Amino acid sequence: VAEGYGRRTTAEYLRAVNIAYGSTCELETQVMLAAELGYLSPECAGEIRRGVGEVERMLAARRPSTRAISTCEAPSA
């Protein structure tokens, strides 16, 4: 995000925000897998996921051209 901001164009900034948002989704998936495989306790995984959710909300607020997404889950059909 800082790199996109440093380039001083809106398009590059939004691209960096979108990349960061995708990274939070990737992290959330890794935490879920680690918990399912027993590498993290459910409590620890929940704490990490709450923190990731907070970062997701902050990044979603920086994405004015898209609707806010509260989780990385696929939209319901």
Phi, psi and chi 1 to 4 in degrees:
 res  aa     phi    psi   chi1   chi2   chi3   chi4
   1 VAL       -  -42.8  174.8      -      -      -
   2 ALA   -62.8  -39.2      -      -      -      -
   3 GLU   -64.0  -44.1 -177.6  178.1  -20.1      -
   4 GLY   -62.8  -40.6      -      -      -      -
   5 TYR   -64.7  -39.6 -179.5   78.1      -      -
   6 GLY   -65.5  -23.0      -      -      -      -
   7 ARG   -78.8  -12.9  -67.0 -179.6 -172.3  -96.6
   8 ARG    67.6   19.4  -57.0  -84.1 -176.1 -161.3
   9 THR  -119.0  143.2   68.4      -      -      -
  10 THR   -61.4  -41.9  -58.8      -      -      -
  11 ALA   -61.3  -43.9      -      -      -      -
  12 GLU   -70.5  -35.3  -70.7 -173.4   83.2      -
  13 TYR   -63.5  -48.6  173.3   69.6      -      -
  14 LEU   -64.0  -34.9  -68.7  175.6      -      -
  15 ARG   -62.4  -44.0 -179.0  175.7 -178.4  -85.1
  16 ALA   -64.2  -39.3      -      -      -      -
  17 VAL   -64.1  -42.7  168.9      -      -      -
  18 ASN   -64.0  -39.3  -74.9  -32.8      -      -
  19 ILE   -64.3  -44.2  -70.4  169.2      -      -
  20 ALA   -62.5  -40.5      -      -      -      -
  21 TYR   -62.4  -44.0 -172.2   85.5      -      -
  22 GLY   -61.0  -36.1      -      -      -      -
  23 SER   -66.3  -35.5  -66.1      -      -      -
  24 THR   -66.7  -36.7   62.9      -      -      -
  25 CYS   -64.4  -40.3  -67.5      -      -      -
  26 GLU   -63.7  -43.4 -175.8  177.3   -6.3      -
  27 LEU   -62.3  -43.0  175.6   58.6      -      -
  28 GLU   -60.1  -40.8 -174.2  172.4   25.2      -
  29 THR   -63.3  -43.6  -60.4      -      -      -
  30 GLN   -63.8  -38.2  -64.4  -61.9  -38.5      -
  31 VAL   -66.5  -42.7  169.7      -      -      -
  32 MET   -60.5  -45.4  -70.8  170.1   39.3      -
  33 LEU   -63.8  -42.8  -72.1  171.7      -      -
  34 ALA   -61.1  -38.9      -      -      -      -
  35 ALA   -68.6  -44.3      -      -      -      -
  36 GLU   -62.5  -33.2  -73.1  178.5   19.4      -
  37 LEU   -87.9   -1.6  -65.5  172.1      -      -
  38 GLY    87.1    9.7      -      -      -      -
  39 TYR   -80.2  -22.7  -67.2  104.2      -      -
  40 LEU  -127.2  143.4  -71.0  174.5      -      -
  41 SER   -71.8  155.4   68.9      -      -      -
  42 PRO   -56.9  -35.8  -25.2   34.0      -      -
  43 GLU   -66.3  -45.2  -63.9   80.1   16.6      -
  44 CYS   -64.5  -44.2 -176.7      -      -      -
  45 ALA   -61.3  -41.5      -      -      -      -
  46 GLY   -63.4  -40.7      -      -      -      -
  47 GLU   -64.0  -43.9 -174.2  175.4  -28.3      -
  48 ILE   -64.2  -44.0  -66.1  169.4      -      -
  49 ARG   -63.8  -35.0  -70.5 -173.2   70.1 -161.1
  50 ARG   -63.2  -42.6  -78.2 -172.2  -68.2  -80.1
  51 GLY   -64.3  -42.0      -      -      -      -
  52 VAL   -62.5  -41.3  170.2      -      -      -
  53 GLY   -60.5  -38.5      -      -      -      -
  54 GLU   -63.8  -43.5 -175.4  176.4  -20.8      -
  55 VAL   -65.4  -40.8  172.3      -      -      -
  56 GLU   -57.8  -44.1  -72.8  173.6    4.1      -
  57 ARG   -63.9  -40.3  -74.4 -174.4  -68.2  -78.0
  58 MET   -64.0  -42.1  -72.4 -172.6  -79.5      -
  59 LEU   -68.8  -39.7  -70.2  169.0      -      -
  60 ALA   -60.7  -34.3      -      -      -      -
  61 ALA   -66.9  -21.8      -      -      -      -
  62 ARG   -89.2    0.7  -62.0  -75.3 -178.8 -153.4
  63 ARG  -108.4   74.0  -59.7  166.9   73.5 -164.4
  64 PRO   -66.3  -22.5   25.1  -32.6      -      -
  65 SER   -86.0   -3.3   63.1      -      -      -
  66 THR  -126.8  156.5   60.1      -      -      -
  67 ARG   -73.9  150.2   63.7 -178.5  176.4   82.0
  68 ALA   -67.0  136.5      -      -      -      -
  69 ILE  -117.2  124.8  -60.1  171.0      -      -
  70 SER   -83.9  -23.3   60.3      -      -      -
  71 THR  -139.8  172.2   67.9      -      -      -
  72 CYS   -88.8    2.5  -67.1      -      -      -
  73 GLU   -67.8  148.9  -63.7  173.8   16.1      -
  74 ALA   -65.3  144.4      -      -      -      -
  75 PRO   -62.9  148.0    4.4   -4.6      -      -
  76 SER   -72.2  146.2  -57.5      -      -      -
  77 ALA   -91.1      -      -      -      -      -
